[in-house]
């Protein structure tokens, strides 16, 4: 199994470098190992930033892709969620963890749903 700490991606909750895997298969193995070793319920996801696989707690998993059209106020590409419910779930997680109030809105280019402060 090939894994290492990422030089580019950090955990949204921890702020620490996340483990990256070269394949989905390896990420599933990593999730199974974490479940056996520590009881953590983790699921793999393909990172839109580095295009490698990471693990996230199942309770925090809200799959998204990087929108090729829309950017935030910081100039970075926005995340796009497949459904309004996925975007609202991410907004709920961020509200609980960081006290940030966001709302979901449809992408003007049909790429899914985005989050905004306004």
ChimeraX attribute file (.defattr): number of C-alpha atoms within 10 A of each C-alpha:
attribute: neighborCount
match mode: 1-to-1
recipient: residues
	/A:1	10
	/A:2	10
	/A:3	15
	/A:4	11
	/A:5	14
	/A:6	16
	/A:7	11
	/A:8	10
	/A:9	18
	/A:10	15
	/A:11	13
	/A:12	13
	/A:13	11
	/A:14	8
	/A:15	9
	/A:16	12
	/A:17	15
	/A:18	20
	/A:19	19
	/A:20	26
	/A:21	26
	/A:22	16
	/A:23	18
	/A:24	15
	/A:25	13
	/A:26	18
	/A:27	26
	/A:28	19
	/A:29	15
	/A:30	23
	/A:31	22
	/A:32	16
	/A:33	14
	/A:34	15
	/A:35	13
	/A:36	11
	/A:37	9
	/A:38	8
	/A:39	11
	/A:40	15
	/A:41	15
	/A:42	22
	/A:43	18
	/A:44	23
	/A:45	20
	/A:46	20
	/A:47	17
	/A:48	14
	/A:49	11
	/A:50	13
	/A:51	13
	/A:52	18
	/A:53	22
	/A:54	30
	/A:55	23
	/A:56	18
	/A:57	12
	/A:58	12
	/A:59	10
	/A:60	15
	/A:61	17
	/A:62	18
	/A:63	17
	/A:64	22
	/A:65	17
	/A:66	17
	/A:67	21
	/A:68	12
	/A:69	12
	/A:70	17
	/A:71	13
	/A:72	12
	/A:73	8
	/A:74	7
	/A:75	8
	/A:76	11
	/A:77	16
	/A:78	22
	/A:79	22
	/A:80	24
	/A:81	26
	/A:82	18
	/A:83	17
	/A:84	18
	/A:85	13
	/A:86	20
	/A:87	26
	/A:88	20
	/A:89	17
	/A:90	22
	/A:91	23
	/A:92	17
	/A:93	18
	/A:94	17
	/A:95	13
	/A:96	11
	/A:97	11
	/A:98	10
	/A:99	11
	/A:100	12
	/A:101	14
	/A:102	18
	/A:103	16
	/A:104	20
	/A:105	14
	/A:106	17
	/A:107	17
	/A:108	11
	/A:109	11
	/A:110	11
	/A:111	19
	/A:112	20
	/A:113	25
	/A:114	27
	/A:115	22
	/A:116	13
	/A:117	9
	/A:118	6
